[in-house]
Amino acid sequence: MKIFDPYYFYENRGLGSNSILIDASPKVIVDTGMNPRRLSKRMAVDGFHPEEIGMVVNTHSHIDHTAGNRFFRRRGAKVLTCIGEYLDLKDVCLKVISTPGHSPGSVCLYDEDNRVLISGDTILPYCVGRWDLPGGDLESLKISVLKLSELKVDYLLPGHMYPLTNRKDILESMNAIMEMLGI
């Protein structure tokens, strides 16, 4: 589903994660999910093919976000395992924000110019990712949520559930999350 150029959101209603395609240079998939063949079919509806993907970025290392990495790597994509402060693509610059709490090494990607936050499992609509899994930490998650609450976001593209595409809903969601976490 096209959110707006260059962002496409592929919701997964099963066990895997959502996937975000950024139509930049190179084309990027954020979180490949559990079923890359189904993702590829959905991408084809929007005119994209797996061989066109030049880069894969994961918001964290859980299998529901990374299982499809091999599929895209075999078709020529580079899978980034370590990224710096910014991911600079043609016409899109994403700030890489460290957001531990759901898992060690979790990151969110923020497009300040377009006010887009790709949040992985750190924040979801009106809730957060689990912190009771191995490596999760509630206090770290609270710090990460506070950090993200300071961003100006008009489009929240989470790792699970559905996107939020207006500031009012995003602010309501963040307020509910902060109240739930007691921050």
C-alpha positions as CSV (number, residue, x, y, z in Angstrom):
1,M,0.0,0.0,0.0
2,K,1.5,3.3,-1.0
3,I,1.6,5.8,1.9
4,F,3.1,8.5,-0.3
5,D,6.2,8.7,-2.5
6,P,8.6,7.0,-1.7
7,Y,7.0,5.0,1.1
8,Y,5.1,1.7,0.7
9,F,3.7,-0.2,3.6
10,Y,3.0,-3.9,3.5
11,E,1.0,-5.0,6.5
12,N,1.4,-8.6,7.7
13,R,-1.6,-10.0,9.6
14,G,0.2,-13.2,10.4
15,L,3.1,-13.9,12.7
16,G,5.7,-11.9,10.7
17,S,6.4,-8.2,10.8
18,N,5.1,-5.5,8.5
19,S,7.6,-4.5,5.7
20,I,8.3,-1.0,4.4
21,L,9.6,-0.4,0.9
22,I,11.4,2.9,0.3
23,D,11.5,3.7,-3.4
24,A,14.8,5.4,-3.4
25,S,18.3,4.8,-4.8
26,P,18.9,2.1,-3.9
27,K,15.4,0.7,-3.2
28,V,15.3,-0.4,0.5
29,I,13.1,-2.9,2.4
30,V,12.9,-2.3,6.1
31,D,12.1,-5.6,7.9
32,T,11.6,-8.5,5.4
33,G,9.1,-10.4,7.6
34,M,8.5,-14.1,7.6
35,N,7.1,-14.7,4.1
36,P,9.2,-13.0,1.4
37,R,7.4,-14.7,-1.4
38,R,4.0,-13.3,-0.3
39,L,5.7,-9.9,0.3
40,S,7.1,-10.1,-3.3
41,K,3.6,-10.7,-4.7
42,R,2.3,-7.7,-2.8
43,M,5.2,-5.6,-4.0
44,A,4.5,-6.6,-7.6
45,V,1.1,-5.1,-7.4
46,D,2.9,-1.8,-6.8
47,G,5.3,-2.4,-9.6
48,F,8.3,-3.6,-7.6
49,H,10.3,-6.8,-7.9
50,P,12.7,-8.5,-5.5
51,E,15.7,-8.1,-7.8
52,E,15.2,-4.3,-7.7
53,I,15.9,-4.2,-3.9
54,G,19.4,-3.0,-3.3
55,M,19.4,-2.9,0.5
56,V,17.7,-4.6,3.5
57,V,17.6,-2.9,6.9
58,N,16.2,-4.5,10.0
59,T,14.8,-2.6,13.0
60,H,16.0,-5.5,15.2
61,S,17.1,-9.0,15.0
62,H,13.9,-11.0,15.9
63,I,13.1,-13.7,13.4
64,D,9.7,-12.3,12.5
65,H,11.5,-9.2,11.1
66,T,14.5,-11.0,9.5
67,A,13.4,-14.3,8.1
68,G,13.1,-12.9,4.6
69,N,16.6,-11.4,4.5
70,R,18.2,-14.4,2.8
71,F,15.6,-14.3,0.0
72,F,16.4,-10.7,-0.8
73,R,20.2,-11.2,-0.4
74,R,20.1,-14.1,-2.9
75,R,18.6,-11.7,-5.4
76,G,21.3,-9.1,-4.9
77,A,20.3,-7.0,-2.0
78,K,22.9,-6.0,0.7
79,V,21.7,-6.8,4.2
80,L,23.0,-4.1,6.5
81,T,24.0,-5.4,9.9
82,C,25.6,-2.2,11.2
83,I,24.5,1.2,10.2
84,G,25.7,4.6,11.3
85,E,23.8,7.7,12.5
86,Y,22.2,8.3,9.1
87,L,21.1,6.2,6.1
88,D,21.5,8.6,3.2
89,L,19.5,7.5,0.1
90,K,18.9,9.5,-3.0
91,D,16.2,12.1,-2.0
92,V,15.7,10.5,1.4
93,C,17.8,10.8,4.5
94,L,16.9,8.6,7.5
95,K,18.2,9.2,10.9
96,V,19.0,5.9,12.7
97,I,17.9,6.2,16.3
98,S,19.0,3.6,18.9
99,T,15.9,2.4,20.7
100,P,16.7,-0.5,23.0
101,G,14.0,-2.0,25.3
102,H,12.0,-4.4,23.1
103,S,15.4,-6.0,22.2
104,P,19.0,-5.1,22.3
105,G,20.1,-3.3,19.2
106,S,16.7,-2.1,18.2
107,V,16.6,1.0,16.0
108,C,14.0,3.3,14.5
109,L,14.4,5.2,11.3
110,Y,13.3,8.8,11.1
111,D,12.8,10.9,8.0
112,E,12.8,14.4,9.4
113,D,11.9,16.1,6.1
114,N,8.8,14.1,5.6
115,R,8.1,13.4,9.3
116,V,8.0,9.7,8.9
117,L,9.0,7.3,11.7
118,I,9.6,3.6,11.0
119,S,9.3,2.3,14.5
120,G,9.8,-1.4,14.3
121,D,8.5,-2.9,17.6
122,T,9.6,0.0,19.8
123,I,6.2,1.7,19.4
124,L,3.1,0.4,17.8
125,P,-0.3,2.0,17.5
126,Y,-1.4,2.7,21.2
127,C,1.1,0.2,22.6
128,V,4.7,-0.9,22.6
129,G,6.6,-4.1,21.7
130,R,7.0,-6.7,24.4
131,W,9.9,-6.1,26.8
132,D,9.6,-9.5,28.6
133,L,11.4,-11.4,25.9
134,P,15.1,-12.3,26.3
135,G,17.1,-9.1,26.1
136,G,14.1,-6.8,26.7
137,D,14.2,-4.2,29.3
138,L,11.4,-2.0,30.5
139,E,13.5,0.9,31.7
140,S,15.4,1.1,28.4
141,L,12.1,1.0,26.6
142,K,10.8,3.9,28.6
143,I,13.9,6.0,27.7
144,S,13.4,5.0,24.0
145,V,9.7,6.0,24.1
146,L,10.6,9.4,25.7
147,K,13.3,10.0,23.0
148,L,10.7,9.2,20.2
149,S,8.0,11.4,21.8
150,E,10.2,14.4,21.0
151,L,10.1,13.8,17.3
152,K,7.6,15.6,14.9
153,V,5.9,12.6,13.3
154,D,3.0,12.7,10.8
155,Y,3.4,9.1,9.6
156,L,4.1,6.2,12.0
157,L,5.0,3.0,10.2
158,P,5.2,0.3,12.8
159,G,6.6,-3.3,12.8
160,H,3.1,-4.7,13.6
161,M,-0.5,-3.6,13.3
162,Y,-1.4,-0.7,11.0
163,P,0.2,2.6,10.1
164,L,-1.0,5.9,11.6
165,T,-1.1,8.6,9.0
166,N,-2.1,11.8,10.8
167,R,-0.6,13.7,13.6
168,K,-3.7,13.7,15.9
169,D,-3.8,9.9,16.0
170,I,0.0,9.7,16.5
171,L,-0.2,12.1,19.5
172,E,-3.1,10.2,21.0
173,S,-1.1,7.0,20.6
174,M,2.0,8.4,22.1
175,N,0.0,9.8,25.1
176,A,-1.6,6.4,25.6
177,I,1.8,4.7,25.5
178,M,3.4,7.1,27.9
179,E,0.4,6.7,30.3
180,M,0.6,2.9,30.1
181,L,4.3,3.0,30.9
182,G,3.9,5.5,33.7
183,I,6.1,8.2,32.1
